[in-house]
């Protein structure tokens, strides 16, 4: 029987795989492919075969050691023989978070490393992609369908060791990239990371892969923003998780301009313009779902800085019950929203979750019987049964002008993304007074402060007292990581700052820090909400243009909790810790101890 006719005893019935295995057993086939493709000559092949026979080594190994071909050429030729894709491993092609699915020991034994996952299919680089026992073992370990691709054994083992224990030295990988390898490929759409074909990813430049890694890592870790910042030493890439920034990678000097250009290209921005701020947007596919990216660039002293906002619909919680309102506050908020006309405001700093709260309100109100129109900048998420308008300042389509046009569209409910100026504030109040429901956001520290803010925009107090129905002030506090939660006793100073000095000696909880939470002690966030329902008594104070501290005093008398007190309640219920509450909330120094005392005791109770 000839070599070509030899069949391995474990050969499967699948004719395609059987053929692959048969072809793989022909010792001259790789050499024939190399000759036919013009990589080596017949003379080179004869010399290598002679050395192979005398030394008992693999033909490909001999050719590489002789310097006749490169390792990449050998991989592609072997892959051609086996009928599977071939790849030369490099940073950007491998998702480090997938290695624990197999484990370092098993990965070394099988000589296999996971590359990326698309839905339920895991693409794995293997030194023997035709080995059915190895594929079955990988399927058993991961619970996924396995798509094998070929890589050299030493290449696989090199990256297994680098990614072992999940300790990835990104700097080391990036510094191995030669400057000549850096190129920006002009494409209309972003390369979609692991959802693209393997061959497509292999052909990408290191910069393309680096940007892909940054985007995919951010999506996997549920980051809200990616910051690409220039520095004296090159560049720094950070991402914001649970409201705080974390280092992702530090590319070496010389790469910042190329990274910026790559991101600006996929965001359809002008790469030649580096002196003026720009904005762009792009939609990518990651983890099997579509994700919108908003890109913003701004010039700095050291170069352009980019911020990429990640809008992942999977992270959008539109059910109001899921936001974290106290039952009494939730009931009052919903009751206020259902009023046929009037204004409801949502206040807080940037990144406090105001948009999510507004969308949850729209989700509660939307109905085929109502005409709901929004004006936003930008439209972050699309909702059914709602007409959403994107403002465009460059052509004069601002909030105020759009609002006037909306009022001629027979709306029932109007949502304003943000009240930024006097004109928008006046139009919004007039809309609320003429029989429309108005939802809007405003930047203030707390709920009573919204009244003073609108008065500063020259909204007359008597109009505001009639138009305003309620105000929500909110913050997002990080929640304790369940994997490393532990008891602790806050210091007297922390208890004093939190307004509960009487709770000395009481055990609270916090996170100790573990791999699940990146040693932060926190995982995820929840809302802290202060709701100010405009009662007749409060309406009279607003009408008289009473100062903010008087409004706060009345709210305390009515038993409504401030933001700080709501946060302390969450800490007592062991959702977060007191230090986090103090970090994200503040107490107005003008309130005085007398105003705070009743509710501080009420929270402790």
C-alpha positions as CSV (number, residue, x, y, z in Angstrom):
1,X,0.0,0.0,0.0
2,X,1.4,3.4,-0.9
3,X,1.7,6.4,1.4
4,X,-1.2,8.0,-0.3
5,X,-3.4,5.0,0.4
6,X,-2.6,4.6,4.1
7,X,-5.5,5.2,6.4
8,X,-5.2,5.9,10.1
9,X,-7.1,3.4,12.2
10,X,-9.0,6.3,13.9
11,X,-10.1,7.7,10.6
12,X,-13.6,9.1,10.7
13,X,-16.4,8.3,8.3
14,X,-16.6,12.0,7.3
15,X,-15.0,11.8,3.8
16,X,-13.7,15.4,4.0
17,X,-11.8,14.8,7.2
18,X,-10.7,11.4,6.0
19,X,-9.3,13.1,2.9
20,X,-7.5,15.6,5.0
21,X,-5.9,12.9,7.1
22,X,-4.8,10.9,4.0
23,X,-3.2,13.9,2.4
24,X,-1.5,14.9,5.6
25,X,0.3,11.5,5.7
26,X,2.1,12.0,2.4
27,X,5.6,13.1,3.4
28,X,6.4,14.9,0.2
29,X,3.1,16.8,-0.1
30,X,4.3,19.8,1.9
31,X,7.4,20.0,-0.2
32,X,5.4,19.7,-3.4
33,X,3.2,22.6,-2.3
34,X,6.2,24.7,-1.5
35,X,7.7,24.0,-4.9
36,X,4.5,24.6,-6.8
37,X,3.9,27.9,-5.0
38,X,7.4,29.0,-5.8
39,X,8.7,29.2,-2.2
40,X,11.5,26.7,-2.8
41,X,13.2,25.0,-5.7
42,X,13.4,21.3,-6.5
43,X,17.1,21.5,-5.4
44,X,16.1,23.0,-2.1
45,X,13.5,20.2,-1.6
46,X,16.0,17.5,-2.4
47,X,18.6,18.8,0.1
48,X,16.0,19.2,2.8
49,X,14.7,15.6,2.2
50,X,18.2,14.3,2.5
51,X,18.7,16.0,5.8
52,X,15.3,15.0,7.0
53,X,16.1,11.3,6.4
54,X,19.5,11.4,8.1
55,X,18.5,13.5,11.1
56,X,15.0,12.1,11.5
57,X,13.4,15.5,11.7
58,X,10.3,17.0,10.1
59,X,10.7,18.4,6.6
60,X,9.2,21.8,7.5
61,X,11.5,22.1,10.5
62,X,14.5,21.5,8.4
63,X,13.5,24.1,5.8
64,X,12.9,26.7,8.5
65,X,16.1,26.0,10.2
66,X,18.0,26.3,6.9
67,X,16.4,29.7,6.4
68,X,14.9,28.6,3.2
69,X,11.3,29.5,4.2
70,X,9.8,31.4,7.1
71,X,7.5,29.9,9.8
72,X,4.6,31.8,8.3
73,X,5.2,30.3,4.9
74,X,5.4,26.8,6.4
75,X,2.1,27.3,8.3
76,X,0.2,28.3,5.1
77,X,1.6,25.4,3.1
78,X,0.8,22.9,5.9
79,X,-2.7,24.4,6.1
80,X,-3.1,24.0,2.4
81,X,-2.2,20.3,2.7
82,X,-4.7,19.7,5.5
83,X,-7.5,21.8,4.1
84,X,-7.8,24.0,7.2
85,X,-7.0,27.7,7.8
86,X,-3.5,28.5,8.9
87,X,-2.3,31.3,11.2
88,X,0.8,32.7,12.7
89,X,-0.2,33.8,16.2
90,X,0.3,37.4,17.3
91,X,-1.1,39.8,19.7
92,X,-4.5,41.0,18.7
93,X,-5.6,37.7,17.2
94,X,-6.0,36.0,20.6
95,X,-8.6,36.7,23.2
96,X,-6.6,36.1,26.5
97,X,-9.8,35.7,28.5
98,X,-10.6,32.4,26.7
99,X,-7.5,30.5,27.9
100,X,-9.1,29.6,31.3
101,X,-11.8,27.6,29.4
102,X,-9.1,25.0,28.6
103,X,-6.6,25.6,31.3
104,X,-2.8,26.1,30.9
105,X,-1.9,22.4,31.5
106,X,-4.5,21.0,29.1
107,X,-3.6,23.7,26.5
108,X,0.1,22.6,26.7
109,X,-0.8,18.9,26.5
110,X,-3.1,19.4,23.5
111,X,-0.9,22.1,22.1
112,X,-3.9,24.3,21.5
113,X,-4.9,27.8,22.3
114,X,-8.3,29.5,21.9
115,X,-8.4,32.5,19.5
116,X,-11.9,33.9,19.6
117,X,-15.5,32.9,20.1
118,X,-18.5,33.6,17.8
119,X,-21.8,32.6,19.4
120,X,-21.3,28.9,20.3
121,X,-18.3,28.3,18.0
122,X,-14.7,28.5,19.5
123,X,-11.9,29.0,17.0
124,X,-8.8,27.2,18.4
125,X,-5.2,27.2,17.0
126,X,-3.8,23.7,17.1
127,X,-0.6,22.0,16.1
128,X,-2.6,19.0,15.0
129,X,-6.0,20.3,13.8
130,X,-6.8,16.9,12.3
131,X,-6.7,15.2,15.7
132,X,-10.2,14.1,16.5
133,X,-9.4,13.0,20.1
134,X,-8.0,16.5,20.7
135,X,-11.0,18.2,19.2
136,X,-13.4,16.1,21.2
137,X,-11.5,16.9,24.4
138,X,-11.6,20.6,23.6
139,X,-15.4,20.3,23.0
140,X,-15.8,18.6,26.3
141,X,-13.8,21.2,28.2
142,X,-15.4,24.3,26.7
143,X,-18.9,23.1,25.9
144,X,-18.5,24.8,22.5
145,X,-18.3,23.7,18.9
146,X,-14.6,23.7,17.9
147,X,-13.3,25.2,14.7
148,X,-9.6,24.2,14.4
149,X,-7.0,26.2,12.6
150,X,-3.3,25.3,12.2
151,X,-0.4,27.0,14.0
152,X,3.2,25.9,14.7
153,X,3.8,24.1,18.0
154,X,6.4,26.5,19.2
155,X,4.2,29.5,18.3
156,X,1.3,28.1,20.3
157,X,3.4,27.2,23.4
158,X,4.9,30.7,23.3
159,X,1.6,32.4,23.6
160,X,0.2,29.8,26.1
161,X,3.1,30.8,28.5
162,X,2.6,34.5,27.8
163,X,-1.2,34.3,28.6
164,X,-0.8,31.8,31.5
165,X,-2.7,32.7,34.7
166,X,-4.4,35.6,32.8
167,X,-1.4,37.9,33.4
168,X,-1.0,39.5,30.0
169,X,2.0,41.7,29.5
170,X,0.5,43.9,26.8
171,X,3.5,46.1,26.6
172,X,5.8,43.2,25.8
173,X,3.6,42.1,23.0
174,X,3.2,45.5,21.5
175,X,6.9,46.3,21.6
176,X,7.5,43.2,19.5
177,X,5.6,44.9,16.6
178,X,8.0,46.5,14.2
179,X,7.4,50.1,13.1
180,X,7.3,49.0,9.5
181,X,4.4,46.7,10.3
182,X,2.2,49.6,11.3
183,X,-0.3,50.7,8.7
184,X,-3.8,52.0,8.6
185,X,-6.2,50.3,6.3
186,X,-8.8,52.7,5.0
187,X,-12.2,51.0,5.3
188,X,-15.7,52.4,5.6
189,X,-16.6,50.0,8.4
190,X,-14.7,48.8,11.4
191,X,-13.2,45.3,11.3
192,X,-15.5,43.3,13.5
193,X,-13.0,41.4,15.6
194,X,-13.9,37.8,16.2
195,X,-17.0,37.9,14.0
196,X,-14.9,38.3,10.9
197,X,-13.3,35.5,9.0
198,X,-10.0,34.2,10.3
199,X,-8.2,35.0,7.0
200,X,-9.5,38.6,7.2
201,X,-8.1,39.1,10.6
202,X,-4.8,37.5,9.8
203,X,-4.4,40.0,6.9
204,X,-5.0,43.0,9.2
205,X,-2.2,45.2,10.4
206,X,-1.0,45.2,14.0
207,X,-2.8,48.6,14.5
208,X,-6.1,47.1,13.3
209,X,-5.7,44.2,15.7
210,X,-4.8,46.5,18.5
211,X,-7.9,48.7,18.1
212,X,-10.0,45.5,17.7
213,X,-8.6,44.2,21.0
214,X,-9.3,47.5,22.8
215,X,-12.9,47.5,21.5
216,X,-13.6,43.9,22.2
217,X,-12.1,44.0,25.7
218,X,-14.2,47.0,26.5
219,X,-17.3,45.3,25.3
220,X,-16.6,42.1,27.3
221,X,-15.8,44.1,30.5
222,X,-19.0,46.2,30.0
223,X,-17.0,49.4,29.8
224,X,-18.9,52.6,29.0
225,X,-16.0,54.6,27.5
226,X,-12.5,54.0,26.0
227,X,-9.9,56.8,26.4
228,X,-7.0,57.0,24.0
229,X,-4.6,59.6,25.3
230,X,-1.2,60.9,24.2
231,X,1.6,61.0,26.7
232,X,5.3,61.9,26.7
233,X,6.2,58.2,26.5
234,X,3.8,57.4,23.7
235,X,0.2,56.6,24.3
236,X,-2.2,55.3,27.0
237,X,-5.5,53.4,26.5
238,X,-7.9,53.4,29.4
239,X,-11.5,52.3,29.8
240,X,-14.2,53.3,32.2
241,X,-15.9,50.5,34.1
242,X,-18.5,51.2,36.8
243,X,-17.7,54.9,36.6
244,X,-13.9,54.6,37.2
245,X,-11.0,54.6,34.7
246,X,-8.7,51.6,34.4
247,X,-5.5,51.1,32.4
248,X,-6.0,48.7,29.5
249,X,-2.7,49.0,27.6
250,X,0.2,51.3,27.0
251,X,1.3,51.1,23.3
252,X,5.0,52.0,22.7
253,X,6.1,55.4,21.3
254,X,5.4,56.0,17.7
255,X,2.0,54.2,17.6
256,X,-0.3,56.9,18.9
257,X,-0.9,58.7,15.6
258,X,-1.6,55.5,13.8
259,X,-4.1,54.4,16.5
260,X,-5.9,57.7,16.3
261,X,-6.0,57.5,12.5
262,X,-7.5,54.0,12.6
263,X,-10.2,55.1,15.0
264,X,-11.0,58.3,13.0
265,X,-11.2,56.2,9.8
266,X,-13.8,53.8,11.2
267,X,-15.7,56.8,12.7
268,X,-15.8,58.5,9.3
269,X,-13.8,61.5,10.6
270,X,-11.3,63.7,8.8
271,X,-7.9,62.2,9.6
272,X,-6.1,65.3,8.2
273,X,-7.8,67.6,10.6
274,X,-5.9,67.5,13.9
275,X,-6.4,71.1,15.2
276,X,-10.2,71.1,15.7
277,X,-12.5,68.8,17.7
278,X,-14.4,66.2,15.7
279,X,-17.2,63.7,16.3
280,X,-18.0,60.5,14.6
281,X,-20.0,57.3,14.9
282,X,-19.8,53.7,13.8
283,X,-21.6,50.5,14.4
284,X,-19.6,47.3,15.0
285,X,-20.5,43.7,15.7
286,X,-19.0,42.1,18.8
287,X,-20.0,39.2,20.9
288,X,-22.6,38.4,18.2
289,X,-24.5,41.7,18.6
290,X,-24.5,45.2,17.1
291,X,-23.0,47.9,19.2
292,X,-22.9,51.7,18.5
293,X,-19.8,53.7,19.1
294,X,-19.6,57.5,19.4
295,X,-16.1,58.9,18.8
296,X,-15.0,62.3,20.0
297,X,-11.5,63.8,19.3
298,X,-9.9,66.9,20.8
299,X,-6.5,68.4,20.3
300,X,-4.2,68.5,23.3
301,X,-0.6,69.7,23.9
302,X,0.9,66.3,23.3
303,X,-1.5,65.3,20.4
304,X,-5.1,64.2,19.8
305,X,-7.1,62.6,22.5
306,X,-10.0,60.3,21.6
307,X,-12.9,59.1,23.7
308,X,-15.1,56.3,22.4
309,X,-18.5,56.0,24.0
310,X,-19.9,52.4,23.9
311,X,-23.6,52.1,23.5
312,X,-24.5,48.5,24.1
313,X,-28.2,47.8,24.1
314,X,-27.5,44.7,26.2
315,X,-26.6,47.0,29.2
316,X,-29.7,49.1,28.8
317,X,-32.2,48.5,31.6
318,X,-35.5,50.1,30.6
319,X,-37.7,48.6,33.3
320,X,-38.1,51.2,36.0
321,X,-38.4,48.5,38.7
322,X,-34.8,47.4,37.9
323,X,-33.2,50.9,38.4
324,X,-33.0,50.8,42.2
325,X,-35.8,53.2,43.4
326,X,-37.0,52.9,46.9
327,X,-40.6,51.5,46.7
328,X,-42.2,54.7,48.0
329,X,-40.1,56.9,45.7
330,X,-40.8,54.7,42.8
331,X,-44.6,54.9,43.4
332,X,-44.4,58.7,43.6
333,X,-42.3,58.9,40.5
334,X,-44.6,56.8,38.4
335,X,-47.6,58.7,39.7
336,X,-46.0,61.9,38.6
337,X,-45.1,60.6,35.2
338,X,-48.7,59.6,34.5
339,X,-50.0,63.2,34.9
340,X,-51.4,64.4,31.6
341,X,-49.3,67.6,31.5
342,X,-46.4,69.2,33.3
343,X,-42.6,68.8,33.5
344,X,-40.6,66.1,35.2
345,X,-36.8,66.7,35.4
346,X,-34.0,64.2,35.8
347,X,-30.8,65.8,37.2
348,X,-27.3,64.7,37.9
349,X,-23.7,65.0,36.6
350,X,-22.5,63.5,33.4
351,X,-22.4,59.7,33.5
352,X,-25.0,59.4,36.4
353,X,-27.5,57.4,34.4
354,X,-30.0,60.2,33.5
355,X,-30.6,58.9,30.0
356,X,-31.3,55.4,31.3
357,X,-33.9,56.9,33.7
358,X,-35.5,58.9,30.9
359,X,-35.7,55.8,28.7
360,X,-37.3,53.8,31.5
361,X,-39.9,56.6,31.9
362,X,-40.6,56.5,28.1
363,X,-40.9,52.7,28.3
364,X,-43.5,53.1,31.0
365,X,-45.5,55.7,29.1
366,X,-45.2,54.5,25.4
367,X,-48.5,53.4,23.9
368,X,-50.1,53.3,20.5
369,X,-52.5,55.9,21.8
370,X,-49.8,58.5,22.5
371,X,-47.6,60.5,20.2
372,X,-44.2,60.6,22.0
373,X,-41.4,62.7,20.4
374,X,-37.9,63.0,21.7
375,X,-35.1,65.4,20.8
376,X,-31.7,64.1,21.8
377,X,-28.0,64.7,21.3
378,X,-27.2,62.0,20.5
379,X,-29.9,59.4,20.1
380,X,-28.3,56.7,22.2
381,X,-30.9,53.9,21.9
382,X,-33.8,53.4,19.6
383,X,-37.2,52.6,21.1
384,X,-40.4,51.4,19.4
385,X,-43.5,53.6,19.2
386,X,-41.3,56.7,19.8
387,X,-40.3,59.3,17.3
388,X,-36.7,60.2,18.0
389,X,-34.9,63.3,16.6
390,X,-31.2,63.9,16.5
391,X,-30.1,67.5,16.9
392,X,-27.6,68.9,14.4
393,X,-26.1,72.2,15.5
394,X,-24.0,72.5,12.3
395,X,-27.2,73.1,10.3
396,X,-29.0,75.0,13.0
397,X,-31.2,72.1,14.2
398,X,-30.7,72.8,17.9
399,X,-32.9,71.9,20.9
400,X,-34.9,75.1,20.9
401,X,-35.7,75.1,17.2
402,X,-36.5,71.4,17.2
403,X,-38.9,71.9,20.2
404,X,-40.8,74.6,18.4
405,X,-41.3,72.3,15.4
406,X,-42.3,69.4,17.6
407,X,-45.1,71.5,19.2
408,X,-46.7,71.7,15.7
409,X,-46.6,67.8,15.4
410,X,-49.5,67.3,17.9
411,X,-47.3,65.6,20.6
412,X,-48.6,64.1,23.8
413,X,-45.2,63.7,25.5
414,X,-42.0,65.4,24.7
415,X,-38.6,64.2,25.9
416,X,-35.7,66.7,25.8
417,X,-32.3,65.2,26.1
418,X,-30.8,68.2,28.0
419,X,-31.9,71.7,28.9
420,X,-28.7,73.6,28.0
421,X,-29.8,77.2,27.5
422,X,-32.4,79.8,28.4
423,X,-34.3,79.4,25.1
424,X,-34.7,75.7,25.5
425,X,-35.8,76.1,29.1
426,X,-38.5,78.7,28.2
427,X,-39.9,76.5,25.3
428,X,-40.0,73.4,27.6
429,X,-41.9,75.3,30.3
430,X,-44.3,76.7,27.8
431,X,-44.9,73.2,26.4
432,X,-45.6,71.9,29.9
433,X,-48.1,74.7,30.6
434,X,-50.0,74.1,27.3
435,X,-51.1,70.6,28.0
436,X,-48.0,68.5,27.1
437,X,-46.0,66.1,29.2
438,X,-42.4,67.1,29.2
439,X,-39.4,65.0,30.3
440,X,-36.0,66.5,30.4
441,X,-32.5,66.4,32.0
442,X,-30.7,69.1,33.8
443,X,-27.2,69.4,35.4
444,X,-27.7,70.1,39.1
445,X,-26.4,68.6,42.3
446,X,-29.7,67.6,43.8
447,X,-33.4,67.8,43.2
448,X,-34.2,71.2,44.9
449,X,-31.3,72.7,43.1
450,X,-33.2,72.2,39.8
451,X,-35.6,75.0,40.7
452,X,-32.7,77.5,41.3
453,X,-31.0,76.4,38.0
454,X,-34.1,77.1,35.9
455,X,-34.6,80.4,37.7
456,X,-31.0,81.3,36.8
457,X,-32.1,80.7,33.1
458,X,-34.7,83.5,33.6
459,X,-37.7,81.2,33.9
460,X,-40.2,83.1,36.0
461,X,-40.9,81.5,39.4
462,X,-44.7,81.7,38.9
463,X,-44.5,79.8,35.6
464,X,-42.2,77.2,37.0
465,X,-44.4,76.6,40.1
466,X,-47.3,75.7,37.7
467,X,-45.2,73.7,35.2
468,X,-43.0,71.6,37.5
469,X,-44.4,68.2,38.7
470,X,-41.3,66.4,40.0
471,X,-37.5,66.2,40.0
472,X,-35.3,63.1,40.2
473,X,-31.7,63.6,41.3
474,X,-29.5,60.6,40.9
475,X,-26.0,59.1,41.2
476,X,-24.5,55.7,40.3
477,X,-22.7,53.9,43.1
478,X,-20.6,50.8,42.6
479,X,-22.0,47.7,44.2
480,X,-20.0,45.3,46.4
481,X,-18.4,42.4,44.5
482,X,-20.3,39.2,45.7
483,X,-17.2,37.1,45.2
484,X,-15.1,38.9,47.8
485,X,-17.6,40.6,50.1
486,X,-16.5,40.8,53.7
487,X,-17.5,42.5,57.0
488,X,-15.8,45.7,58.1
489,X,-16.2,48.5,60.6
490,X,-16.1,52.0,59.2
491,X,-14.0,54.6,61.0
492,X,-15.6,57.2,63.1
493,X,-14.7,59.8,60.5
494,X,-16.5,57.9,57.8
495,X,-19.6,57.5,60.0
496,X,-19.5,61.2,60.8
497,X,-19.2,62.1,57.1
498,X,-22.1,59.7,56.2
499,X,-24.3,61.4,58.9
500,X,-24.6,58.3,61.0
501,X,-22.2,58.7,63.9
502,X,-24.5,56.8,66.2
503,X,-23.8,53.6,64.2
504,X,-20.2,53.2,65.6
505,X,-19.4,49.5,66.1
506,X,-22.0,48.3,63.6
507,X,-20.6,46.0,60.9
508,X,-21.0,47.0,57.3
509,X,-19.7,45.2,54.2
510,X,-17.2,45.9,51.5
511,X,-15.3,44.1,48.8
512,X,-11.8,42.8,49.6
513,X,-10.7,42.7,46.0
514,X,-10.4,39.6,43.8
515,X,-9.8,38.6,40.2
516,X,-13.5,38.8,39.4
517,X,-13.6,42.6,40.2
518,X,-10.0,43.4,39.1
519,X,-9.1,43.9,42.7
520,X,-11.4,46.9,43.1
521,X,-13.9,45.3,45.5
522,X,-16.8,46.4,43.3
523,X,-18.7,44.8,40.5
524,X,-21.5,46.7,38.7
525,X,-23.4,49.8,39.7
526,X,-26.8,50.7,41.1
527,X,-28.7,54.0,41.2
528,X,-29.1,56.3,44.2
529,X,-32.3,58.3,43.7
530,X,-33.7,61.4,45.4
531,X,-37.2,62.2,44.2
532,X,-38.8,65.6,44.9
533,X,-42.6,65.5,44.3
534,X,-43.9,69.0,43.9
535,X,-46.7,69.1,46.5
536,X,-49.0,72.1,47.0
537,X,-46.8,73.3,49.9
538,X,-43.6,73.0,47.8
539,X,-45.4,74.7,44.8
540,X,-46.2,77.7,47.0
541,X,-42.5,78.0,48.0
542,X,-41.4,77.9,44.4
543,X,-44.0,80.5,43.5
544,X,-42.5,82.8,46.2
545,X,-39.0,82.2,44.7
546,X,-37.9,80.7,48.1
547,X,-34.2,79.9,48.5
548,X,-33.0,76.3,47.9
549,X,-32.3,75.6,51.6
550,X,-36.0,76.3,52.4
551,X,-37.1,73.8,49.8
552,X,-34.7,71.2,51.3
553,X,-36.1,72.0,54.8
554,X,-39.7,71.3,53.6
555,X,-38.6,68.0,52.0
556,X,-37.0,66.9,55.2
557,X,-40.2,67.8,57.1
558,X,-42.2,65.7,54.7
559,X,-39.8,62.7,55.3
560,X,-38.1,62.7,51.9
561,X,-34.6,61.4,52.0
562,X,-31.7,63.3,50.4
563,X,-29.2,61.6,48.0
564,X,-26.7,61.1,50.8
565,X,-29.4,59.5,53.1
566,X,-30.6,57.3,50.2
567,X,-27.0,56.1,49.7
568,X,-26.5,55.4,53.4
569,X,-29.7,53.3,53.3
570,X,-28.1,51.2,50.5
571,X,-24.9,50.8,52.5
572,X,-27.0,49.6,55.5
573,X,-28.7,47.1,53.3
574,X,-25.2,45.9,52.2
575,X,-25.5,46.8,48.5
576,X,-22.5,49.2,48.7
577,X,-20.1,50.6,51.3
578,X,-20.2,54.0,53.1
579,X,-17.0,55.2,51.5
580,X,-18.5,54.8,48.0
581,X,-21.7,56.7,49.1
582,X,-19.6,59.6,50.4
583,X,-17.6,59.6,47.1
584,X,-20.6,59.9,44.8
585,X,-22.9,62.1,46.9
586,X,-22.4,65.4,48.6
587,X,-24.0,67.5,51.3
588,X,-24.6,71.2,50.9
589,X,-22.8,73.1,53.6
590,X,-25.7,75.5,53.7
591,X,-28.2,72.9,54.9
592,X,-27.1,73.0,58.5
593,X,-27.1,70.3,61.1
594,X,-30.6,70.9,62.1
595,X,-32.0,70.1,58.6
596,X,-30.0,66.9,58.4
597,X,-30.6,65.5,61.8
598,X,-34.1,64.1,61.5
599,X,-33.5,62.0,58.5
600,X,-30.1,60.9,59.6
601,X,-31.8,59.3,62.6
602,X,-34.5,58.0,60.3
603,X,-32.0,56.2,58.0
604,X,-30.3,54.6,61.0
605,X,-33.5,53.4,62.3
